[in-house]
Amino acid sequence: MHSWHTRKGTVFVTSGVGYGKTSLSAFDAAELDAKIHATNAIRVTSFVPPHWSISKQQDRLATMSGKGAFLPMAYQYAISVKESVAACLVIGINADLEQASIIMEHAETGMEPEALQQIAQESVCEVFRFRGWTIADFVKSEAFGKPKDGLFVCALVAALYFPGEN
């Protein structure tokens, strides 16, 4: 069982693109592409606790995200059958290791991923300024897709929280 208030854990950052005959199946295909295999997402907002690591290890995420586990996840997605879709996620890593880092995620139809990355990064910078915090670095992820063959396309970005994992 997970202890949600643990001082250590890992946040896995991932992204995926999926296609399906319905918007829901396109979303599921995007989850699979992102190596989120069988997870009940508990939607959370924007903070990575201090002392948590951030990983992009897709193989490790694939082995940990199955079996229908209930996991906290910050995510955003866009789905369309007519327009391109893009999703991005930016984490501002706090220079003060005793403070949280901040996640911003955006998704839109008809936009390029670079434009969304800029919006997300500007949002991270702004909320750091609100708090008087300093950004040491950024972790970024993005997904982009176009409809094809009459199928829905879904672009998904996510950060999955695994308390106690390092």
C-alpha positions as CSV (number, residue, x, y, z in Angstrom):
1,M,0.0,0.0,0.0
2,H,1.2,3.5,-0.8
3,S,1.9,6.1,1.9
4,W,0.9,9.3,0.2
5,H,2.8,11.5,2.6
6,T,6.2,9.8,2.3
7,R,9.2,12.1,2.0
8,K,10.6,10.1,-1.0
9,G,9.2,8.9,-4.2
10,T,9.5,9.1,-8.0
11,V,7.4,11.0,-10.5
12,F,7.5,9.4,-14.0
13,V,7.1,11.9,-16.9
14,T,5.7,10.4,-20.0
15,S,3.8,11.1,-23.2
16,G,2.0,9.2,-25.9
17,V,-0.1,9.4,-29.1
18,G,-3.0,7.0,-29.8
19,Y,-5.5,6.4,-32.5
20,G,-9.0,4.8,-32.2
21,K,-12.4,4.6,-33.7
22,T,-13.8,6.5,-30.7
23,S,-12.3,9.2,-28.6
24,L,-12.1,6.9,-25.6
25,S,-10.2,4.2,-27.5
26,A,-7.8,6.8,-28.8
27,F,-7.2,8.0,-25.2
28,D,-6.5,4.4,-24.2
29,A,-4.1,3.9,-27.1
30,A,-2.3,7.1,-26.1
31,E,-1.9,5.7,-22.5
32,L,-0.4,2.5,-23.9
33,D,2.0,4.4,-26.1
34,A,3.0,6.4,-22.9
35,K,3.6,3.1,-21.1
36,I,0.7,3.6,-18.8
37,H,-0.7,0.1,-19.0
38,A,-3.5,-0.4,-16.5
39,T,-3.8,2.5,-14.1
40,N,-6.8,4.0,-12.4
41,A,-5.7,7.7,-12.5
42,I,-6.4,9.8,-9.4
43,R,-6.1,13.3,-10.9
44,V,-3.8,15.6,-9.0
45,T,-2.5,19.1,-9.6
46,S,0.8,20.7,-10.0
47,F,3.4,19.9,-7.3
48,V,6.2,17.5,-7.0
49,P,7.2,17.1,-3.3
50,P,10.7,17.9,-2.2
51,H,13.2,15.0,-2.2
52,W,11.3,13.2,-4.9
53,S,13.1,12.1,-8.1
54,I,11.8,12.7,-11.6
55,S,12.3,10.0,-14.2
56,K,11.6,9.5,-17.9
57,Q,12.5,5.8,-17.7
58,Q,9.7,4.4,-19.9
59,D,10.7,0.7,-19.4
60,R,10.5,1.1,-15.7
61,L,7.2,2.9,-15.9
62,A,5.8,0.1,-18.1
63,T,6.5,-2.5,-15.4
64,M,5.1,-0.4,-12.6
65,S,1.8,0.9,-14.2
66,G,-0.1,-2.3,-14.6
67,K,-2.5,-4.4,-12.6
68,G,-5.2,-1.6,-12.2
69,A,-3.3,0.3,-9.5
70,F,-4.8,3.5,-8.2
71,L,-2.1,6.2,-8.8
72,P,-1.9,9.9,-8.5
73,M,-1.4,11.4,-12.0
74,A,-1.1,15.0,-13.3
75,Y,-2.1,14.8,-17.0
76,Q,-3.6,16.6,-19.9
77,Y,-4.8,15.5,-23.3
78,A,-6.4,16.6,-26.5
79,I,-8.5,14.5,-28.9
80,S,-9.8,15.2,-32.4
81,V,-10.9,13.5,-35.5
82,K,-10.4,16.6,-37.7
83,E,-7.4,18.6,-36.4
84,S,-3.9,18.0,-35.1
85,V,-3.5,17.6,-31.4
86,A,-0.7,18.5,-29.1
87,A,0.0,18.1,-25.4
88,C,3.0,19.3,-23.3
89,L,4.1,19.1,-19.8
90,V,6.8,21.3,-18.1
91,I,8.2,20.8,-14.6
92,G,10.1,23.6,-13.0
93,I,12.7,22.1,-10.7
94,N,13.0,24.2,-7.6
95,A,16.5,25.5,-6.8
96,D,15.6,25.1,-3.1
97,L,15.6,21.4,-2.5
98,E,13.4,21.9,0.6
99,Q,10.5,23.3,-1.6
100,A,8.2,21.6,-4.1
101,S,8.8,21.7,-7.8
102,I,5.9,22.7,-10.1
103,I,4.2,21.0,-13.0
104,M,2.2,22.7,-15.7
105,E,0.5,20.8,-18.5
106,H,-1.4,22.0,-21.5
107,A,-3.2,20.4,-24.5
108,E,-5.0,21.9,-27.5
109,T,-6.2,21.0,-30.9
110,G,-4.8,22.8,-33.9
111,M,-1.6,24.0,-32.2
112,E,2.0,23.1,-32.6
113,P,3.8,21.5,-29.6
114,E,6.4,24.2,-29.5
115,A,3.7,26.9,-28.9
116,L,2.2,24.8,-26.1
117,Q,5.7,24.3,-24.6
118,Q,6.2,28.0,-24.5
119,I,2.8,28.6,-22.7
120,A,3.6,25.9,-20.2
121,Q,7.1,27.1,-19.5
122,E,5.9,30.7,-19.1
123,S,3.2,29.5,-16.7
124,V,5.8,27.7,-14.6
125,C,8.0,30.8,-14.5
126,E,5.0,32.9,-13.5
127,V,3.9,30.7,-10.6
128,F,7.5,30.5,-9.4
129,R,7.6,34.3,-9.3
130,F,4.3,34.4,-7.3
131,R,6.1,32.3,-4.6
132,G,9.5,34.1,-4.8
133,W,11.1,30.8,-5.8
134,T,14.0,30.1,-8.2
135,I,14.0,27.6,-11.0
136,A,17.1,25.4,-11.3
137,D,16.0,23.5,-14.4
138,F,13.1,22.3,-16.5
139,V,11.9,18.8,-17.4
140,K,9.7,18.7,-20.5
141,S,7.6,16.2,-22.4
142,E,5.3,16.6,-25.4
143,A,3.1,14.6,-27.8
144,F,1.8,15.6,-31.2
145,G,-0.4,13.8,-33.7
146,K,-2.7,14.2,-36.7
147,P,-5.9,12.3,-37.5
148,K,-5.5,9.6,-40.0
149,D,-7.7,7.0,-41.8
150,G,-10.9,8.5,-40.2
151,L,-9.6,7.7,-36.7
152,F,-9.6,9.9,-33.6
153,V,-6.1,10.9,-32.5
154,C,-5.2,11.6,-28.9
155,A,-2.0,13.4,-27.6
156,L,-1.4,12.8,-23.9
157,V,1.2,14.0,-21.4
158,A,1.4,12.7,-17.8
159,A,3.3,12.7,-14.6
160,L,2.6,9.6,-12.5
161,Y,3.5,9.6,-8.8
162,F,4.9,6.5,-7.1
163,P,5.3,7.2,-3.3
164,G,8.3,5.3,-1.8
165,E,9.9,4.5,-5.1
166,N,13.4,5.7,-5.8
